[in-house]
């Protein structure tokens, strides 16, 4: 009950037009998109009747990525893997006013709204969007797309209502090289199972170029090599101190 009251208070103090949010919550939106106007000057576009509002809750009302120890106001470079429609990228742009943000989203409908959220807030000079995923190697990957639940698209998990498409992927190493990133202050990863391929294939030296990692891990496979403890061990081996937060978040920071 207390948690719901805190979320309601944050909604009312953060969003200038909370009635727009409440109409969607009551399934009375009446239009395909809602535009939430925040008091900080941002406008966030969500798809009505989808899980976008739940992702907004996580990012902005519950502040799932504002973990203790992170110093957003000092960051100059942030990479967002699994950018969805841009809710974290917008959060990071607001919290880190001097940062360049590199956002990766392979699913076309998500990417279109990601780009729209960037352009609508005049942030294209700071948030750089890429219509591709990050994986173990350059190429393509089969992505299982969940209609109405764009944050659940996964190369691992397939549900009855999902459909598949091929999406382009690249590697984190290639991104550092092509975008001339010498150092990433914060790497955010939420890619529905692909995190294992990313971290287990990364060159050891690349970890030294990352200050902190927020990792939303998943357990979709019975394969012991795809268990969160493997990720934790990999990060600790590369000199990170790893702590667990919420239901399935690792925060890894260099010791």
FENKADA-V273001 format. One record per backbone hydrogen bond with DSSP energy under -0.5 kcal/mol. CO is the residue of the C=O (numbers start at 1). NH is the residue of the N-H. E is the energy in kcal/mol with one decimal. If there is no record, write none. Layout:
<<CO/NH/E> <CO/NH/E>>
//
This chain:
<<1/5/-2.0> <2/6/-2.3> <3/7/-2.2> <4/8/-2.3> <5/9/-2.5> <6/10/-2.5> <7/11/-2.5> <8/12/-2.5> <9/13/-1.9> <10/14/-1.6> <11/15/-2.6> <14/39/-2.5> <15/18/-0.6> <17/20/-1.7> <17/21/-0.7> <18/22/-2.4> <19/23/-2.2> <20/24/-1.4> <21/25/-2.2> <22/26/-1.8> <23/28/-3.8> <24/27/-1.8> <32/48/-2.2> <34/36/-0.6> <34/46/-2.4> <35/37/-0.7> <36/38/-0.7> <36/44/-2.8> <37/16/-3.8> <37/17/-0.6> <38/41/-1.7> <42/38/-3.1> <43/45/-0.5> <44/36/-3.0> <44/46/-0.5> <46/34/-2.5> <46/48/-0.6> <47/50/-1.2> <50/53/-0.7> <51/55/-1.8> <52/56/-2.4> <53/57/-2.2> <54/58/-2.2> <55/59/-2.6> <56/60/-3.0> <56/61/-1.1> <57/61/-0.7> <57/62/-3.5> <58/64/-2.8> <63/66/-1.5> <65/67/-1.2> <67/70/-1.7> <70/72/-0.5> <71/74/-2.0> <71/75/-0.6> <72/75/-1.2> <76/100/-2.6> <77/185/-1.3> <77/186/-1.5> <78/102/-2.5> <79/81/-0.6> <79/188/-3.1> <80/82/-0.6> <80/104/-2.9> <81/190/-2.4> <83/86/-2.5> <86/90/-2.4> <87/91/-1.8> <88/92/-3.2> <89/93/-2.2> <90/94/-2.0> <91/95/-2.5> <92/96/-2.7> <96/99/-2.0> <100/78/-2.5> <101/103/-0.6> <101/128/-3.3> <102/80/-3.4> <103/130/-2.5> <104/82/-1.8> <104/83/-2.5> <107/111/-2.8> <108/112/-2.4> <109/113/-1.6> <110/114/-2.5> <111/115/-2.9> <112/116/-1.8> <113/117/-2.7> <114/118/-1.9> <115/119/-2.9> <116/120/-2.9> <117/121/-0.9> <118/121/-0.5> <118/123/-2.3> <119/122/-1.7> <123/126/-2.0> <123/127/-3.2> <126/101/-3.2> <126/128/-0.6> <127/129/-0.6> <128/103/-2.7> <130/105/-2.3> <130/132/-1.9> <133/170/-2.1> <139/169/-2.7> <141/143/-0.6> <141/167/-2.6> <143/145/-0.7> <143/165/-1.9> <144/154/-2.0> <145/147/-0.7> <145/163/-1.8> <146/149/-2.1> <148/51/-2.1> <149/152/-2.3> <150/153/-0.8> <154/144/-2.6> <159/162/-1.4> <163/145/-3.7> <165/143/-3.2> <167/141/-2.2> <168/133/-2.7> <169/139/-2.2> <170/135/-2.9> <171/175/-1.7> <172/176/-2.3> <173/177/-1.8> <174/178/-3.3> <175/179/-2.4> <176/181/-2.2> <177/180/-0.9> <180/182/-0.8> <183/185/-0.6> <184/211/-2.7> <185/212/-0.9> <186/79/-2.2> <186/188/-0.6> <187/214/-2.6> <188/81/-3.0> <189/216/-3.0> <191/194/-1.6> <192/156/-0.6> <193/196/-1.1> <194/198/-2.0> <195/199/-2.5> <196/200/-2.3> <197/201/-0.9> <198/202/-0.8> <203/206/-1.2> <203/207/-0.7> <204/207/-0.9> <204/208/-0.6> <205/208/-0.8> <206/209/-1.5> <207/210/-1.5> <209/184/-3.1> <211/254/-1.7> <212/187/-2.5> <213/215/-0.6> <213/252/-2.8> <214/189/-2.9> <214/216/-0.6> <215/217/-1.0> <215/250/-2.7> <223/226/-2.4> <224/227/-0.9> <227/230/-2.0> <227/231/-0.9> <228/232/-2.4> <229/233/-2.4> <230/234/-2.2> <231/235/-2.4> <232/236/-2.4> <233/237/-2.4> <234/238/-1.1> <235/240/-2.1> <236/239/-1.7> <239/255/-2.2> <240/242/-0.6> <241/253/-2.3> <243/251/-2.7> <245/249/-1.9> <248/217/-1.6> <249/245/-2.7> <250/215/-2.9> <250/252/-0.5> <251/243/-2.3> <251/253/-0.5> <252/213/-2.7> <253/241/-3.7>>
//
